[in-house]
Amino acid sequence: MKVSRVLFRFFNRPIRFPDHCMLAIRAHSTRRLVLCKVQFPNRPSHCDISIDTAINPEFLREFSGAIVMRYAAATGVLLASLAFENVDVACAQQGPLPPVTIYGPKPVTGQQDQSAAPKNSAANKKKRTARRPVAAPPAPAAAGATSTSGVHNAATSPQYNTGTVSLGPLGDRKLLDTPFSMTVIPQDLIENLQLKTVNDTLRYLPSVEIRNQQGFEVSRPQSRGFQGSVVQATRLDGLNIIGTTAIPAENLSGIQVLNGLAGSLYGPATPAGVFNYTLKRPTDAPFASYTQGFDSNSVFTENIDAGGRTPDGKVGYRFNVVHGEGESYAPQSHTDRTLASGALDFHIGDRTVVETDFSHYQTNVTGLPGSIVYFGKPNIVLPNAVDSTRLGYGQPGAGPDLVTDTGLVKVKHEINNDWNIEIGALYQDAVRNLFGITNTLTDNLGNYTVTKNFNAVPHFTIASNSASLNGRFDLFGFRNEVTIGTNGFFNGQYSYRNSIMTPLGSSNLAAPAVLPTKPIPYGGGQYESATLSNQTIITGDTFHFNDQWAVQGVVSTSFLHSASFTTTGAVINPNDANGVVSPTVSLIYKPASQLTAYATFAKSVEQGEQAPTGTKNQNVFLAPYHDQEYEVGLKYAITPRLLATFALFQMTRPLAETDPIKNIFAVVGTQRNNGAEFFLQGDISPDLSAFGGVTWIDARLLDTGVAATNDKLVVGVPVVKSDVALDYHAAFLQGFALTGAFHAEGTRAATNINNSFAPAYATFDLGIRATRTFDKHIVTMRFQVLNVGNVFYYSSIADGNIVGSPGANTAYLGTTRTYMASLQMTL
């Protein structure tokens, strides 16, 4: 074939040619690639190109070409806007030729938001796999969006939309095409809003609540109003971890939340959803960033984030080091947190990579307000929220000291362009020194007793695993995307032999007092109090009838085991369930490429909850639960950079509580949640980004057999919750941007007999940032005010059975007005 007189134009004006260009031709049927290099020594406005190849016209019609130009003077000019004129093709046969498609640069993904462009061929060896579909080309970046080295700048060109998500053994799928309600917090949002912990980050999702347990960062995340669990609902790069210990945000590239039942994908899990924390990966070219941060009253934080590859491109690295210390928002409080994390990727050939990660995180936060425990008697109700900065609601020196060590390894191999395999393993050791404060109300006049330390499990270990084989093939003209995989974990729990709870005295909400401290009692050492394990086999297929209709079916078969032990090692009430099945079936309809409608039915088995400390059957696991979900939804890509999602759902799950008379933890009824979700993320315009939405939930307790609790609202679940963040970064602001956030919760039931409620509240956040480039270094200043109106509210309200106060309920005060500032510079 011969192509002559190719004229390059941009906005109808000729542009200078690069030194050369590459013409890539790929045949889909045989996977052959023909790559031709064309030299332009004199850079003319047009030239003759001769390509000699043994491709016949019929074969040519099966593929499309791509032209990739490398020329520094043309940086910022989209290749898609190049117009080709006067193209004459002479070939052996006459007939229409296939269109030539021009692709822009590969978009930055969620795990490489700050990566630089590859500088050598070795760094660019990783091939596209079947489970990682190529996203659409990115829109032009704003002025100042990148430095001269090509580093993405989240400050001037924030990317709040996400193209692909991880669905466990199903691999990576387009978010638009998934038949589930999913939300993804991108790294740019974490960076621009100066978020430091997972708890800080999840408050921007309207379907998510944080249930505080025994102090700062000791909590369970949950979605759609259902109780979370210790290990089943939280994952790190797809592998189970301890969810009730401290998790930093600085080494994360994002958080993916699957709302609703996911037992068929991940094995036994609660309807509280799946929270998958994705780690930052090595960058393709050298990158380093230093950040100095400040939180009121006087917490100073330093962070170094560095990544790159060895010169041969075979080893990638990413390191994060964080240290923060100072007085937090409450008087005489103290925060001390340290993170050291690293990731090393070893590229073995073109199709295999070994990913390794390790981290050490320690956080010691003392002096913040303790929990407010109420409803120990039916007439003691939740009081109005008070000022959390007032001295005396917490005690100086009292608070959790958490140490979490994690190691992870994954092997990923691309068998061919359609099939790949992934194997992973993780081990985590979480030490929880729970030395916080409990303020237990004794009447409705504000009088309370103060207790220091918790007897809840002080030490968790977990070893988790995953393996999956997935790919795609055509059968009788129908496309199938199939998977077979397994995942599971072994969780060990270690408890004190003796109680360490220490009474400190009494006080009143109107006049809180600092009480004399007492030494921590000797707990008698620790013993293995419980073990929990499961292993699940998953099979699934997405069957495409045509481009519009598809059915996705996933079935998991699980093998569960749980046991509790006495201090002498005797086994208490072991539970085994083998071969339990959790199916999910979805009907998917795509009337247009940018619109997906789906209907999903799911049933899931989950391991029964564990009786809390203080009950007669403490540490005992209940029999497995059976949960159910119906969901319909719509996903609409308004533009390639703006996604809107809507879902309606009904979900049921057994609900367990502690009998106030017998002091035995047992199932008392069924929790039924009906709800609706709306979420929007991405660019409303080139100057305005949005991230947030609204969720409505009617959560009720049914079939209790007790008139006082039957058909009552579930404790702590807001009827309406909304979280919205806006980012205005217009080009005329020349590197300046404005941010704002809105958080609101409707009325929440404070007791299961609905004789007490937490009132609705709303808070606003405001911020500004500025970015400049100095000698190739991007410098960004950020300043924010959280809770501008200084609203007093409860951030968490929960049934005390979950948080360690059996027979009573527990509430935690929200953060008052807080000032945050940071200065970040790329090195």
NULOPA-809542 format. One record per residue (C-alpha): residue number from 0; y, z, x. Coordinates in steps of 0.2 Angstrom, whole numbers, plus 2048, in hexadecimal, padded with zeros to 3 digits. Example, Ala and Ser with C-alpha at 12.3 -4.5 7.8 and 13.67 -1.06 7.14 Angstrom:
// NULOPA-809542
0, 7EA, 827, 83E
1, 7FB, 824, 844
This chain:
// NULOPA-809542
0, 800, 800, 800
1, 812, 7FD, 806
2, 821, 806, 800
3, 832, 7FE, 804
4, 845, 803, 803
5, 843, 816, 7FF
6, 855, 81C, 7FC
7, 858, 82F, 7FC
8, 867, 835, 7F1
9, 86D, 846, 7EC
10, 87A, 846, 7DD
11, 87A, 833, 7DF
12, 880, 834, 7F1
13, 875, 82F, 800
14, 870, 83D, 80B
15, 86A, 83C, 81D
16, 858, 83B, 821
17, 84E, 848, 82A
18, 845, 844, 83A
19, 836, 840, 830
20, 82E, 843, 81F
21, 81C, 846, 81A
22, 813, 83D, 80C
23, 804, 846, 805
24, 7F8, 83E, 7F9
25, 7EA, 849, 7F2
26, 7DB, 842, 7E7
27, 7D6, 84F, 7DA
28, 7C5, 848, 7D8
29, 7BF, 848, 7EA
30, 7CC, 855, 7F1
31, 7D1, 849, 7FF
32, 7E2, 84A, 806
33, 7EB, 83C, 80F
34, 7FA, 842, 819
35, 806, 835, 820
36, 814, 839, 82C
37, 823, 82D, 82B
38, 830, 82D, 839
39, 843, 82A, 836
40, 84A, 828, 848
41, 85B, 821, 843
42, 85C, 82A, 832
43, 861, 81A, 828
44, 865, 81A, 815
45, 855, 811, 812
46, 846, 80C, 81C
47, 835, 803, 81A
48, 826, 80E, 819
49, 814, 806, 81D
50, 805, 811, 819
51, 7F4, 809, 81C
52, 7E6, 812, 813
53, 7D6, 80E, 80B
54, 7DB, 814, 7FA
55, 7D9, 808, 7EB
56, 7E5, 808, 7DC
57, 7D8, 810, 7D0
58, 7D6, 81E, 7DC
59, 7E8, 81F, 7DF
60, 7EB, 823, 7CC
61, 7E1, 833, 7CD
62, 7EE, 83C, 7D8
63, 800, 83F, 7DA
64, 80A, 840, 7EA
65, 816, 84D, 7F2
66, 823, 84B, 7FF
67, 828, 859, 809
68, 838, 858, 814
69, 83C, 864, 822
70, 84E, 863, 828
71, 85A, 872, 82A
72, 869, 869, 825
73, 862, 866, 814
74, 85E, 878, 810
75, 862, 87D, 7FF
76, 860, 86B, 7F8
77, 852, 86B, 7EC
78, 846, 85D, 7F0
79, 843, 85B, 7DD
80, 855, 854, 7DC
81, 852, 846, 7E8
82, 852, 835, 7DF
83, 848, 826, 7E5
84, 84F, 815, 7E1
85, 849, 803, 7E4
86, 837, 807, 7E7
87, 82C, 7F8, 7E8
88, 819, 7FA, 7EA
89, 80E, 7EC, 7EF
90, 7FB, 7EF, 7ED
91, 7EB, 7E6, 7EB
92, 7EC, 7E7, 7D8
93, 7FB, 7E8, 7CD
94, 7FE, 7F5, 7C0
95, 808, 805, 7BD
96, 807, 812, 7CB
97, 806, 825, 7C8
98, 817, 82E, 7C9
99, 81C, 836, 7D9
100, 81F, 849, 7D8
101, 82A, 852, 7E4
102, 827, 865, 7E6
103, 834, 871, 7EC
104, 830, 87F, 7F8
105, 822, 88B, 7F3
106, 82A, 89A, 7E9
107, 82A, 8AB, 7EF
108, 81C, 8B5, 7E7
109, 81C, 8C7, 7E2
110, 813, 8CD, 7F2
111, 81F, 8C4, 7FE
112, 830, 8C6, 7F6
113, 837, 8C9, 807
114, 82D, 8BD, 811
115, 835, 8B0, 81C
116, 82F, 89E, 81C
117, 821, 89A, 828
118, 826, 895, 83A
119, 816, 88D, 840
120, 806, 885, 839
121, 7FB, 894, 83D
122, 805, 89F, 831
123, 803, 892, 823
124, 7F0, 890, 823
125, 7ED, 899, 813
126, 7E7, 88D, 806
127, 7EA, 88D, 7F3
128, 7DB, 895, 7EA
129, 7D5, 893, 7D8
130, 7DA, 8A4, 7D4
131, 7EC, 8A2, 7DA
132, 7F4, 894, 7D0
133, 804, 88D, 7D7
134, 814, 893, 7CF
135, 822, 888, 7CA
136, 82F, 883, 7D7
137, 83D, 890, 7D8
138, 84E, 88D, 7D2
139, 85C, 88B, 7DF
140, 861, 89B, 7E7
141, 872, 8A2, 7E5
142, 87E, 8A2, 7F4
143, 879, 8AE, 800
144, 867, 8AF, 7F9
145, 85F, 8AD, 80A
146, 864, 8B0, 81C
147, 863, 8A2, 829
148, 851, 8A8, 82C
149, 84C, 8A5, 81A
150, 84A, 8B7, 815
151, 84B, 8B9, 802
152, 859, 8C4, 7FC
153, 855, 8CE, 7ED
154, 867, 8D4, 7EB
155, 86F, 8C2, 7E9
156, 860, 8B9, 7E1
157, 856, 8C6, 7D8
158, 845, 8BF, 7D1
159, 840, 8CA, 7C2
160, 834, 8BE, 7BA
161, 822, 8BD, 7C0
162, 817, 8AE, 7BF
163, 805, 8B4, 7C2
164, 7FC, 8C5, 7C0
165, 7EC, 8CC, 7C6
166, 7DF, 8CF, 7B8
167, 7D2, 8D8, 7C3
168, 7C2, 8CE, 7C5
169, 7CA, 8BF, 7BB
170, 7D5, 8BD, 7CA
171, 7E7, 8B7, 7C9
172, 7ED, 8AF, 7B9
173, 7FE, 8A8, 7B3
174, 806, 8B6, 7A9
175, 80B, 8AA, 79C
176, 7F9, 8A6, 798
177, 7F1, 8B7, 798
178, 7EB, 8BD, 787
179, 7F1, 8CF, 78A
180, 801, 8D8, 78A
181, 806, 8DA, 79C
182, 816, 8DF, 7A5
183, 81A, 8DD, 7B7
184, 827, 8E7, 7C1
185, 82C, 8DB, 7D0
186, 831, 8E1, 7E1
187, 843, 8DB, 7DF
188, 845, 8E7, 7D0
189, 83E, 8F5, 7DB
190, 84A, 8F1, 7E9
191, 85A, 8EE, 7DF
192, 858, 8FE, 7D4
193, 854, 909, 7E4
194, 843, 90F, 7DC
195, 839, 91A, 7E7
196, 82A, 920, 7DD
197, 81E, 918, 7D1
198, 825, 924, 7C3
199, 837, 91E, 7C7
200, 831, 90C, 7C5
201, 827, 90E, 7B5
202, 835, 915, 7AB
203, 83B, 903, 7A9
204, 82C, 8FE, 79E
205, 82F, 901, 78C
206, 81C, 903, 788
207, 819, 90F, 796
208, 81B, 922, 796
209, 819, 92E, 7A5
210, 810, 93E, 7A0
211, 816, 94B, 7AD
212, 808, 957, 7B1
213, 80B, 965, 7BE
214, 81C, 960, 7C6
215, 825, 951, 7CE
216, 81A, 942, 7D1
217, 80B, 94B, 7C9
218, 809, 940, 7BA
219, 7FF, 934, 7B0
220, 806, 923, 7AB
221, 801, 91D, 79A
222, 805, 90E, 78F
223, 806, 90C, 77C
224, 805, 91F, 779
225, 7F4, 923, 77F
226, 7EF, 930, 78B
227, 7EC, 92A, 79D
228, 7DE, 92F, 7A8
229, 7DC, 936, 7BA
230, 7D4, 926, 7C2
231, 7CF, 919, 7B5
232, 7E1, 913, 7B1
233, 7E9, 911, 7C2
234, 7E5, 905, 7D0
235, 7EB, 8FF, 7E1
236, 7E9, 8ED, 7E3
237, 7DB, 8ED, 7D6
238, 7D2, 8FC, 7DD
239, 7D1, 90D, 7D4
240, 7DC, 91B, 7DB
241, 7E1, 92D, 7D6
242, 7EF, 92B, 7C9
243, 7F5, 93D, 7C9
244, 7FB, 93E, 7DA
245, 80B, 937, 7E3
246, 80D, 924, 7E5
247, 81C, 91D, 7EE
248, 824, 90D, 7E9
249, 82B, 907, 7FA
250, 81B, 8FF, 800
251, 818, 8F6, 7EF
252, 81B, 8E4, 7EB
253, 81A, 8E8, 7D8
254, 811, 8F1, 7CA
255, 807, 8E8, 7BD
256, 803, 8F0, 7AD
257, 7F6, 8EA, 7A1
258, 7FA, 8F2, 790
259, 7EB, 8F6, 785
260, 7D9, 8F6, 787
261, 7D2, 8EF, 798
262, 7C0, 8F6, 798
263, 7B8, 8E5, 799
264, 7C3, 8E0, 7A8
265, 7C3, 8F0, 7B2
266, 7B5, 8FB, 7AB
267, 7B7, 90B, 7A1
268, 7C9, 90F, 79E
269, 7D4, 917, 792
270, 7DF, 90D, 786
271, 7EE, 913, 790
272, 7ED, 902, 79A
273, 7EB, 8FE, 7AC
274, 7F8, 901, 7B9
275, 7F5, 8F6, 7C8
276, 800, 8FA, 7D7
277, 801, 8EB, 7E3
278, 805, 8EE, 7F5
279, 811, 8E4, 800
280, 808, 8D7, 80B
281, 80C, 8D0, 81C
282, 81A, 8C4, 81D
283, 817, 8B2, 824
284, 826, 8B4, 830
285, 82D, 8C3, 839
286, 837, 8CE, 82D
287, 83E, 8DF, 82E
288, 84A, 8EA, 823
289, 852, 8FB, 825
290, 859, 905, 817
291, 863, 915, 816
292, 863, 91D, 805
293, 86C, 92C, 7FD
294, 868, 935, 7EC
295, 872, 943, 7E5
296, 873, 951, 7E9
297, 86F, 94D, 7FC
298, 85F, 944, 7FE
299, 860, 938, 80C
300, 852, 92B, 80E
301, 84E, 91F, 81C
302, 842, 910, 81A
303, 83C, 903, 827
304, 832, 8F4, 820
305, 82C, 8E7, 82C
306, 820, 8D9, 82B
307, 81A, 8C9, 834
308, 80C, 8C0, 83D
309, 805, 8BE, 84E
310, 80A, 8AE, 857
311, 7FA, 8A6, 853
312, 7FB, 8AB, 841
313, 7EA, 8B3, 840
314, 7F0, 8C5, 83D
315, 7FE, 8CA, 831
316, 806, 8DB, 830
317, 811, 8E5, 825
318, 817, 8F7, 828
319, 821, 903, 81E
320, 828, 914, 824
321, 832, 91F, 818
322, 839, 930, 81A
323, 845, 939, 80E
324, 84B, 94B, 80E
325, 858, 956, 806
326, 85E, 95F, 7F6
327, 85A, 956, 7E6
328, 864, 957, 7D6
329, 860, 96A, 7D2
330, 868, 977, 7DC
331, 85D, 97F, 7EA
332, 850, 971, 7E8
333, 849, 967, 7F7
334, 841, 957, 7F9
335, 837, 951, 808
336, 82D, 941, 807
337, 825, 937, 814
338, 81C, 926, 813
339, 813, 91C, 821
340, 809, 90D, 81C
341, 803, 8FD, 824
342, 7FA, 8ED, 81F
343, 7F1, 8E2, 82B
344, 7EA, 8D1, 825
345, 7DD, 8C8, 830
346, 7DB, 8B5, 82D
347, 7CA, 8AF, 831
348, 7CA, 89D, 830
349, 7D4, 893, 823
350, 7CB, 89B, 814
351, 7C8, 8AD, 818
352, 7D3, 8BC, 819
353, 7D0, 8CE, 81C
354, 7DD, 8D9, 815
355, 7DF, 8EB, 81A
356, 7EB, 8F9, 815
357, 7ED, 90B, 819
358, 7FA, 918, 814
359, 7FF, 92A, 816
360, 80B, 931, 809
361, 811, 943, 808
362, 81E, 94A, 7FC
363, 824, 95C, 7FA
364, 830, 95F, 7EC
365, 835, 971, 7E8
366, 842, 979, 7DD
367, 843, 96C, 7CF
368, 841, 972, 7BD
369, 82F, 978, 7B8
370, 826, 973, 7A8
371, 82B, 97B, 797
372, 81C, 980, 78E
373, 81D, 984, 77B
374, 812, 984, 76B
375, 807, 991, 772
376, 809, 998, 761
377, 80C, 98C, 752
378, 81D, 993, 74F
379, 824, 990, 761
380, 82C, 97F, 761
381, 834, 974, 76E
382, 846, 979, 772
383, 854, 96D, 775
384, 855, 966, 786
385, 860, 970, 793
386, 869, 96B, 7A3
387, 85B, 968, 7B0
388, 868, 96B, 7BE
389, 86A, 97D, 7B9
390, 863, 989, 7C6
391, 854, 993, 7BF
392, 84A, 987, 7B5
393, 841, 984, 7C6
394, 83F, 990, 7D4
395, 844, 98D, 7E6
396, 835, 989, 7F1
397, 82A, 985, 7E2
398, 823, 974, 7DF
399, 815, 968, 7E3
400, 810, 963, 7F5
401, 806, 953, 7F4
402, 7FD, 94A, 802
403, 7F4, 939, 7FE
404, 7EB, 92F, 80B
405, 7E4, 91E, 806
406, 7DA, 910, 80F
407, 7D6, 8FF, 808
408, 7CD, 8EF, 80E
409, 7CB, 8DE, 805
410, 7C2, 8CF, 80A
411, 7C7, 8BF, 801
412, 7BE, 8AE, 804
413, 7C1, 89D, 7FC
414, 7B1, 894, 7FA
415, 7B9, 884, 7F5
416, 7C9, 880, 7EB
417, 7C0, 886, 7DB
418, 7B6, 895, 7E0
419, 7BA, 8A5, 7E9
420, 7B4, 8B6, 7EC
421, 7BC, 8C7, 7EF
422, 7B5, 8D7, 7F5
423, 7BF, 8E8, 7F6
424, 7BD, 8FA, 7FA
425, 7C9, 909, 7FA
426, 7C8, 91B, 7FF
427, 7D6, 928, 7FA
428, 7D7, 93A, 7FD
429, 7E4, 943, 7F3
430, 7E9, 955, 7F6
431, 7F3, 95D, 7E9
432, 7FB, 96E, 7ED
433, 802, 972, 7DB
434, 80E, 980, 7DE
435, 81A, 97C, 7D0
436, 821, 986, 7C2
437, 81C, 989, 7B0
438, 829, 990, 7A3
439, 81F, 996, 794
440, 829, 99A, 785
441, 825, 9AA, 77C
442, 831, 9A7, 76D
443, 83E, 99C, 765
444, 84C, 9A5, 76D
445, 84A, 99D, 77E
446, 840, 9AB, 786
447, 833, 9A6, 792
448, 827, 9AC, 7A0
449, 826, 9A4, 7B1
450, 816, 9A0, 7BA
451, 814, 998, 7CB
452, 806, 98D, 7D1
453, 7F9, 983, 7C7
454, 7E6, 984, 7C7
455, 7E4, 971, 7C3
456, 7D9, 967, 7CF
457, 7E1, 969, 7E1
458, 7D7, 95B, 7EA
459, 7D0, 94A, 7E4
460, 7C7, 93D, 7EE
461, 7C2, 92C, 7E8
462, 7B8, 91D, 7EF
463, 7BA, 90D, 7E5
464, 7B3, 8FC, 7E6
465, 7B5, 8EA, 7DF
466, 7AD, 8D9, 7E1
467, 7B0, 8C9, 7D8
468, 7AB, 8B7, 7D8
469, 7B5, 8AB, 7CD
470, 7B8, 899, 7CC
471, 7BA, 88A, 7C0
472, 7AF, 87B, 7BB
473, 7AE, 86E, 7AD
474, 79F, 86E, 7A2
475, 79D, 85F, 795
476, 7AF, 85C, 797
477, 7B5, 86E, 794
478, 7BD, 879, 7A1
479, 7B6, 88A, 7A5
480, 7BE, 898, 7AF
481, 7B0, 8A4, 7B3
482, 7AE, 8B4, 7BC
483, 7A1, 8C1, 7C1
484, 7A5, 8D1, 7C9
485, 7A3, 8E3, 7CB
486, 7AE, 8F2, 7CE
487, 7AC, 905, 7CD
488, 7B0, 916, 7D6
489, 7AA, 927, 7DB
490, 7B6, 935, 7D8
491, 7B4, 946, 7DF
492, 7BE, 956, 7D8
493, 7C0, 966, 7E2
494, 7C7, 976, 7DA
495, 7CC, 988, 7DF
496, 7BF, 995, 7DD
497, 7CD, 9A2, 7D8
498, 7DC, 9A0, 7CE
499, 7ED, 99E, 7D7
500, 7F8, 99F, 7C8
501, 805, 9AC, 7CC
502, 811, 9B4, 7BF
503, 823, 9B6, 7C5
504, 82C, 9BE, 7B6
505, 836, 9B9, 7A7
506, 846, 9B0, 7A3
507, 850, 9A8, 795
508, 855, 995, 793
509, 867, 99B, 790
510, 868, 9A5, 7A0
511, 85A, 99F, 7AC
512, 857, 9AA, 7BB
513, 850, 9A7, 7CD
514, 842, 9B4, 7CE
515, 83B, 9BC, 7DE
516, 82D, 9B1, 7E5
517, 81C, 9B6, 7E9
518, 80F, 9B0, 7F6
519, 802, 9A3, 7F0
520, 7F2, 9AC, 7ED
521, 7E2, 9A8, 7F6
522, 7D8, 99C, 7EB
523, 7C7, 9A0, 7F3
524, 7C5, 98F, 7FA
525, 7C1, 97F, 7F1
526, 7B0, 979, 7EA
527, 7AB, 969, 7E2
528, 7AE, 96C, 7D0
529, 7AA, 95A, 7C9
530, 7A5, 948, 7CD
531, 7A9, 939, 7C3
532, 7A2, 927, 7C6
533, 79F, 917, 7BE
534, 79A, 905, 7C3
535, 79E, 8F6, 7B8
536, 797, 8E4, 7B8
537, 7A3, 8D8, 7B1
538, 7A0, 8C6, 7AB
539, 7AD, 8BA, 7A3
540, 7B1, 8A9, 79E
541, 7C1, 8A0, 798
542, 7BB, 891, 78F
543, 7C8, 883, 78C
544, 7C5, 878, 77D
545, 7D4, 86E, 782
546, 7E5, 870, 788
547, 7EA, 87A, 779
548, 7DB, 885, 774
549, 7D1, 891, 77F
550, 7C6, 8A0, 77C
551, 7C4, 8AE, 789
552, 7B5, 8BA, 788
553, 7B3, 8C8, 794
554, 7A4, 8D5, 794
555, 7A2, 8E4, 79F
556, 792, 8EE, 7A0
557, 795, 900, 7A7
558, 78B, 90E, 7AF
559, 794, 91F, 7AD
560, 790, 930, 7B5
561, 79A, 940, 7B4
562, 795, 952, 7B8
563, 79E, 963, 7BB
564, 799, 971, 7C6
565, 79A, 984, 7C7
566, 7A1, 98D, 7D6
567, 78E, 98F, 7DB
568, 78A, 97D, 7DA
569, 781, 97D, 7C9
570, 783, 96D, 7BF
571, 78C, 96F, 7AE
572, 78A, 962, 7A0
573, 786, 952, 7A9
574, 78A, 942, 7A0
575, 782, 931, 7A3
576, 784, 921, 799
577, 77C, 911, 7A0
578, 77E, 900, 79A
579, 78D, 903, 78F
580, 796, 8F3, 78A
581, 7A8, 8EF, 788
582, 7AD, 8DE, 781
583, 7BD, 8D4, 780
584, 7BF, 8C4, 777
585, 7D0, 8BA, 776
586, 7D5, 8AA, 76D
587, 7E3, 8A1, 776
588, 7EE, 893, 76F
589, 7FB, 88A, 779
590, 805, 87E, 76E
591, 810, 87A, 77C
592, 80F, 87D, 78F
593, 81D, 88B, 78E
594, 815, 894, 77F
595, 805, 89E, 77D
596, 7FE, 8A7, 76D
597, 7EF, 8B2, 76E
598, 7E4, 8BE, 764
599, 7DA, 8CB, 76D
600, 7CC, 8D7, 767
601, 7C5, 8E4, 773
602, 7B9, 8F2, 773
603, 7B8, 8FE, 782
604, 7AD, 90D, 787
605, 7B7, 91A, 792
606, 7B1, 929, 79A
607, 7B4, 939, 790
608, 7C3, 944, 795
609, 7C1, 954, 79F
610, 7C4, 965, 798
611, 7D4, 96C, 7A0
612, 7D5, 97C, 7AA
613, 7D5, 98C, 7A0
614, 7CA, 986, 792
615, 7B8, 98D, 790
616, 7B1, 97C, 794
617, 7BD, 979, 7A2
618, 7B9, 96A, 7AE
619, 7AB, 964, 7A2
620, 7AC, 951, 79D
621, 7AA, 94C, 78B
622, 79E, 93E, 786
623, 7A5, 92C, 788
624, 7B2, 926, 77C
625, 7B2, 916, 772
626, 7C2, 90D, 770
627, 7C8, 8FE, 766
628, 7D7, 8F2, 766
629, 7DE, 8E3, 75C
630, 7EC, 8D9, 763
631, 7F6, 8C9, 760
632, 804, 8C3, 76B
633, 810, 8B5, 770
634, 816, 8B1, 781
635, 825, 8A4, 783
636, 82C, 89E, 793
637, 83E, 89B, 78D
638, 841, 893, 79E
639, 836, 893, 7AE
640, 83F, 8A3, 7B3
641, 840, 8AC, 7A2
642, 831, 8B3, 799
643, 831, 8BB, 788
644, 821, 8C4, 781
645, 81D, 8CC, 770
646, 80E, 8D5, 76A
647, 807, 8DE, 75B
648, 7F8, 8EA, 75D
649, 7ED, 8F7, 755
650, 7E3, 903, 760
651, 7D8, 912, 75E
652, 7D0, 91F, 769
653, 7C8, 931, 767
654, 7D5, 93F, 76A
655, 7CF, 94F, 772
656, 7D9, 960, 771
657, 7D5, 972, 774
658, 7D1, 97C, 765
659, 7DE, 98B, 765
660, 7D1, 997, 75E
661, 7C1, 993, 768
662, 7CA, 98D, 777
663, 7BE, 97E, 779
664, 7C4, 96C, 77D
665, 7BC, 960, 771
666, 7BF, 950, 767
667, 7C9, 954, 758
668, 7CD, 943, 750
669, 7D2, 931, 753
670, 7E3, 92B, 75A
671, 7E8, 91B, 752
672, 7F7, 912, 759
673, 800, 903, 750
674, 80E, 8FB, 75A
675, 818, 8EC, 75F
676, 81F, 8E7, 770
677, 82D, 8DB, 775
678, 831, 8D8, 788
679, 83C, 8CC, 791
680, 83D, 8C9, 7A4
681, 845, 8BD, 7AF
682, 856, 8B3, 7AF
683, 860, 8B2, 79F
684, 86C, 8A7, 7A9
685, 86E, 8A3, 7BC
686, 87A, 8B2, 7BC
687, 871, 8BF, 7B1
688, 85F, 8C6, 7B3
689, 857, 8D1, 7A6
690, 848, 8DC, 7A7
691, 842, 8E7, 798
692, 83E, 8E8, 785
693, 83A, 8F3, 777
694, 82A, 8FB, 770
695, 826, 902, 75F
696, 817, 90D, 75C
697, 810, 917, 74D
698, 804, 923, 756
699, 7FA, 92E, 74A
700, 7EC, 93A, 74B
701, 7DE, 936, 73D
702, 7CE, 93D, 737
703, 7D1, 94F, 73E
704, 7CB, 958, 72E
705, 7DA, 963, 72F
706, 7E8, 960, 723
707, 7F5, 967, 72F
708, 7F1, 95A, 73D
709, 7EA, 94B, 733
710, 7F5, 93C, 732
711, 802, 944, 73D
712, 80C, 93C, 74C
713, 804, 93E, 75D
714, 80D, 949, 769
715, 819, 941, 775
716, 818, 92F, 76F
717, 82A, 928, 76A
718, 82B, 91E, 75B
719, 836, 912, 764
720, 839, 910, 776
721, 844, 903, 77F
722, 848, 900, 792
723, 853, 8F2, 797
724, 85A, 8EE, 7A9
725, 868, 8E0, 7AB
726, 86D, 8D9, 7BB
727, 87D, 8CE, 7BC
728, 87F, 8C5, 7CD
729, 88B, 8B6, 7C9
730, 88F, 8AA, 7D8
731, 8A1, 8AD, 7D6
732, 89F, 8C0, 7DA
733, 89B, 8BA, 7EC
734, 88C, 8C6, 7F0
735, 891, 8D3, 7E3
736, 886, 8D8, 7D5
737, 887, 8E4, 7C6
738, 877, 8ED, 7BF
739, 875, 8F7, 7AF
740, 866, 8FF, 7A6
741, 863, 907, 795
742, 855, 913, 791
743, 852, 91A, 780
744, 844, 923, 777
745, 843, 927, 764
746, 83D, 937, 75C
747, 82D, 93E, 764
748, 821, 94B, 75C
749, 821, 95B, 766
750, 812, 962, 75D
751, 802, 95C, 755
752, 807, 963, 744
753, 818, 95B, 745
754, 822, 96A, 743
755, 82D, 967, 752
756, 834, 957, 759
757, 83E, 951, 768
758, 84E, 948, 763
759, 851, 936, 768
760, 85C, 933, 777
761, 863, 925, 781
762, 869, 924, 793
763, 873, 916, 79D
764, 873, 912, 7AF
765, 880, 908, 7B9
766, 880, 900, 7CA
767, 888, 8F4, 7D6
768, 883, 8EC, 7E6
769, 88A, 8E1, 7F3
770, 882, 8D5, 800
771, 889, 8CD, 80F
772, 881, 8C4, 81E
773, 886, 8C9, 830
774, 87F, 8BF, 83E
775, 86F, 8BA, 834
776, 86D, 8CC, 82E
777, 86E, 8CF, 81B
778, 877, 8E0, 817
779, 876, 8E6, 805
780, 87F, 8F6, 7FE
781, 879, 8FD, 7EE
782, 880, 90B, 7E3
783, 87A, 911, 7D2
784, 87D, 91F, 7C6
785, 86E, 924, 7BC
786, 871, 92C, 7AB
787, 884, 929, 7AB
788, 886, 933, 79B
789, 87D, 943, 7A2
790, 872, 944, 793
791, 866, 952, 792
792, 854, 94D, 78C
793, 842, 94F, 78F
794, 83A, 942, 79A
795, 828, 947, 795
796, 820, 950, 786
797, 80D, 952, 786
798, 7FF, 95B, 77E
799, 7FC, 969, 78A
800, 7E9, 965, 78B
801, 7ED, 957, 796
802, 7FA, 95F, 7A2
803, 7F1, 970, 7A4
804, 7F8, 97B, 796
805, 7E9, 97C, 78A
806, 7EE, 982, 779
807, 801, 97E, 77C
808, 80C, 96F, 77F
809, 816, 96B, 78E
810, 827, 962, 791
811, 831, 95D, 7A0
812, 843, 95B, 7A1
813, 84B, 94A, 7A6
814, 856, 947, 7B4
815, 869, 949, 7B1
816, 877, 93E, 7B9
817, 871, 939, 7CA
818, 87A, 92E, 7D8
819, 871, 922, 7E3
820, 877, 918, 7F1
821, 86F, 90E, 7FF
822, 873, 902, 80D
823, 866, 8F5, 812
824, 866, 8E9, 821
825, 859, 8DC, 826
826, 856, 8DD, 839
